[in-house]
Amino acid sequence: MKSSARAGGALGVLGAFGSAACAGGTGDPLRILILGGTRFIGPHQVKYALDRGHEVSIFTRGQTEPPFHQDYFDRVEHLIGDRTSDLSALEGREWDAVIDNSASYPSWVASTTELLRDRVDRYLFVSSISAYADFAQVGIDEDYHVGQLSPTEGEDDGAYGPRKARCEQYTRDAFGENAIIVRPGLIIGPGDNTDRWTYWPVRVARGGEVLAPNTPADPVQNIDARDLSEWIVRLVETPGHGGTYNATGEIQQFGDMLEEIRGALEADATFTWVSTEFMLEQEVAPWGHMTNWTPPEGETVGMNQVSVAAAIQAGLAFRPLTDTARDTIEWWNSLPEERRAAPQAGLPADKEAEVLASWHARA
């Protein structure tokens, strides 16, 4: 722990939180800085960290209201700035741990790690399995090769995955064995601003004939935002968790996932499995229309079959998918009607009906 990390700053050890004992049983409360914190996984991290007795500062542009747990944000220190141009709110401060949720550009990580490297014990960077160069094999673990920016690409150019890989390297360069890299897969649950997985419980709840991708045996992986967020907080609580971890769910069959959703929601949906070839003919796109699914072959054979053994050994655990489905529908139904009328992903109802009609006619 840095010598003054627990004594300096705008909040003391007890501060506004009033407890010298961490509710989670981890010992003394920590001072945690979250870079980001107001979208999807951030609010879950804030709540969990505060519930465990830690002090939390968040660094944001001050432009986004958290979608839930708003009352918890009255108990955090709000630091306002911009990772592209203004880190002044972080200067002269020390924390026990940093959770970097918001960076997808290497220059952001380069500047924050340079500023904080001597004033923070542990730095956790939230990366992505997209950092891998490809998904051409099943069971990819953390040693698999990652994407690289080309020699002609600038620090913040290039594709998302190689940029994330470069961000990871800057984190390791600055913090060494105290760098923690977490590579999530598809994150699901209440607060999802992408609608990628939310499409399925919403569609199943509507009932009727549902177009499903390829075969029920196709693999799928996803992780509830709350499971991911709570595990991330636990990782930074204790020294010794440095390293890299894949953090998506255990491998499940797509048919089982849909059946669990149907059971949890007590829906009357039926599933019609349409072949990959026919979906391609009908311009039904993997991931975009058929969310949470890519063809389990060729260059994407391993995308939903990534090893999470290291993360499980480090304490990652998963709640029942039925809980996620019920909570997601409850959250979705609480959103304004105009938001629900314009989902960000999934197969539009008219397109689904058209493709199903063509499928049955062809059969």
Secondary structure, DSSP 8 states (H G I E B T S, - for coil): --TTTTT-SSS-SSTTT--SS-TTSSSS--EEEEES-SSTHHHHHHHHHHHTT-EEEEEE-S----SS-GGGGGGSEEEE-BTTTB-GGGTT--EEEEEE-S--SHHHHHHHHHHHTTTEEEEEEE--GGGBS---STT--TTS-B----TTS-TT-S-HHHHHHHHHHHHHHHHGGGEEEEEE--EESTT-SS-TTTHHHHHHHH-SEEEEES-TT-EE--EEHHHHHHHHHHHHHSTT--EEEEE----EEHHHHHHHHHHHHT---EEEEE-HHHHHHTT--BTTTBTT---SSGGGTTTT----HHHHHTT-----HHHHHHHHHHHHHTS-HHHHTS-SSS--HHHHHHHHHHHHHH-
